[in-house]
């Protein structure tokens, strides 16, 4: 992941402007769709790392809190699916 002042490039070599990433992530978080956030490039299957998401959303406290809440909920649900009674 390479981050400059206005462009962000992922390991898949796709890059978009920082504002585009923020808008994309905002939409995913607002809709609680954080289980597997993919690169914005159509057809790309690269999954965004939590570290990347948090670095893009630095300074957006409310979005980060929502992301963390939904992400933790996803982890709990994944673990509960694996538990057999």
N, C-alpha and C positions, 0 to 999 in steps of 0.2 A: 504494500500500500504506500503510495506516494501522495503526500498532501502538500500543495503549494497554496498560495493565497487565494486562488480562485479555481483551480482544477484538482481533481482527485482521481488517481489511477489505482485500480485494483490489481491483484496478482494475475487476473485474467486478461490484463492489458486494456480493459475498457476504462474510459475516463469520462467524467462529467463534471460540470461546475459545482462548486460547493453548495450554492443555493438550490440547485436541482436535487442534490442529495438530501438536503434538509427538507425540501417539500415532499420528496418521495418517502423519507423516513417518517415524517409527520403523518402522512396519510396512512402508512402501515400501522403506526402506533395508535392513532385515533380509532382505527378500526380493529384494534387488538389482534392484528395479524403479524405477530412477532416470532412465531415458532420457527420460521425458516424464511428469512428475508434474503432474496436473491439480488444479484447485480441487475441494474436497470436495463441492460442491453437485452433486447428481445432474443429469446432462445438461450441465453447464457444461464448456466446452472450453478455458477459460483455463489456460495452462501456467504453472506456478510458476517464477519466475526464481530462479537460483542465489543471488542476493543475498538474496532473501526467505527461502529455505530456510536459508541460513547465519545470518540474523538470528534466526530462530525457534529454531534449534538452538544458539545461543550458550550456552556453559556445558555442553554435552553433547559433550565432546571425542571420545569413542569413536564416537558416531554421526556426527559431522562427518568424522572420519577415514575411516570406512566409506563415507560419501557421496562424499567426494573420490576414494577408490579406485575405486568403481564408476563414478563420473562420468567419470574419466579413461579407464578401460577402455572405456566406451561411445564416447568421442571417438576412440580409437584404432581401434576396430572400424568406426566410420563412415568414417574415412579409408581404411582398408584395403578397404572395399567399393567405394570410388571408384577405386582403383588397378587399372589394366588391364595385364596382362602379355601 
